[in-house]
Amino acid sequence: MPTGRAVALVTAAALLGDTLLYTALPVNAARLGLDALAIGLILSLNRWVRLVTNPFAARLYERLPAGGLIFVALALAVASTAAYALPAALALFLAARLVWGMAWSLLRLGSLLSAIEGAGGRAGRALGDMRAVYGLGYLGGAVYAPFAVESFGWGAAALGAAALTLLLGIGPALTVADWRREVDVNEREEAAIRRSLVDPRFIGLFVVAAVQYALWSGVVPIAGGLRIAEIFGGGALVLAIPLAATIVAGLFILGQRLSNVLWTPVAGRLADRALAPTFVASTLGASGASLLLALTHDATAFVAIGALAFFSGITSTVALELSIAHRTTAGDRPRILGAYNTWADAGAAIGALSAGFIALAGTHVPFVTAAVLTVATLAWAPAIRTRALTVGASAR
């Protein structure tokens, strides 16, 4: 099995627990004794810790066997997911989110490195395919979460997700046990890397990443659950079928997960062919869909428009990642992609934490905010157009 695909499969298995939280926690908050601000803290804490763990993970990938780091990440993911079974023990719950933050730092950077290195001129395709594979974890979690919680209760659903993570992740992890990156960063290259990280061209792209992740990994998913709880709390009709609010929330998040599995390979190929137009068109689509989410009161339309917003948002994210990948080399790639992940996580953390605060003004307000901020990222469209270095190969 190719290294990139195996790492992405481990990542997919590890995402089941995190997706359980994003899918079912906001709409079940009252049942679990949690308020909207507590939900924001729980769902953002793992992002805050990654501001520290992302640079640490980058250094680890420069110095240690990459395959071993994937094993460590899988073990951390299993442990943190099992701990979600006790939401009443808030301190343990929050500690588990910190542990998951370290696991995700290792898994996401490992996925990016294994996909990009060796891709040559098809880095966009490799990034899209990688996201599609690990998006299976998002998709599986979005399907699993509402039915498991409704059928077995929260605690059993969390323990089941932990067991599935171990069972599904251990095989692919074994296939990458021998993965090593053949890169040695010397003192001169180290200084060049430090200069690159404060280059205004990178900073501009990192700012766009922060905004994208604040909206599509924070504000919009959480606001969707809060909006559904408010206007469809007693259940709603989706395609004339009566569904509980938890199931409607699951369908909303399912749109986000399907965008990762079904659409990212297409998005990557579009970005390879026309980077800037892909970024601009998808950004405008995401902004328009966000505004429509603030206006609709029909459950079917809410789910469908949410899917459009997520499909457009992930396309702009893939285009941004490709633009950054074109500016890296084998030596500086872990550190620069680690910095990209850090900015993205800062945005996601702010988005998840602020979603509850913004929603205090009305559950429609986060979607209006998302529409405005998405359009604002078009100011960096000229930087997206630049295609710099060809991505090199060092993964095997």
Number of C-alpha atoms within 10 A of each C-alpha: 9 12 23 25 22 23 29 30 26 29 35 25 30 34 28 30 30 24 23 27 21 24 31 27 25 28 29 21 16 11 10 14 10 17 14 20 16 16 21 23 19 23 26 27 22 27 32 22 21 29 22 14 22 30 20 16 25 22 14 15 22 20 15 12 16 22 21 17 21 26 22 15 25 24 17 19 31 27 18 26 29 22 21 29 21 17 17 12 11 14 11 16 19 21 17 22 27 21 20 30 28 24 29 25 27 28 27 22 22 25 24 23 26 28 26 29 22 19 18 14 15 18 26 32 24 26 28 29 26 28 29 27 24 26 26 23 27 32 24 19 30 30 21 20 28 27 16 20 19 14 11 12 13 24 16 17 24 27 20 20 28 25 17 16 27 18 12 16 26 16 13 22 25 15 15 24 16 14 17 18 21 14 14 11 14 9 9 8 13 14 11 11 20 13 10 18 18 10 11 10 16 18 16 15 21 24 17 26 25 22 25 26 26 27 29 24 24 27 28 27 24 32 25 28 26 25 27 26 21 14 15 21 15 12 17 20 15 18 10 9 8 12 17 16 25 27 23 29 29 25 23 26 29 23 21 25 27 21 26 28 21 18 19 28 24 16 29 29 22 21 27 19 12 12 25 23 17 24 27 21 14 22 26 20 21 27 23 21 24 28 21 18 26 21 12 13 13 14 23 19 15 23 23 16 22 26 23 18 29 28 24 25 28 25 29 29 22 26 30 26 23 25 26 24 26 20 19 22 17 20 19 22 24 25 25 23 24 26 20 26 24 25 25 25 29 24 29 29 29 24 32 31 27 21 29 24 16 18 19 13 10 15 23 22 18 29 27 19 18 26 24 14 17 24 16 14 20 17 11 17 18 10 17 23 17 15 15 12 14 16 22 20 17 17 20 15
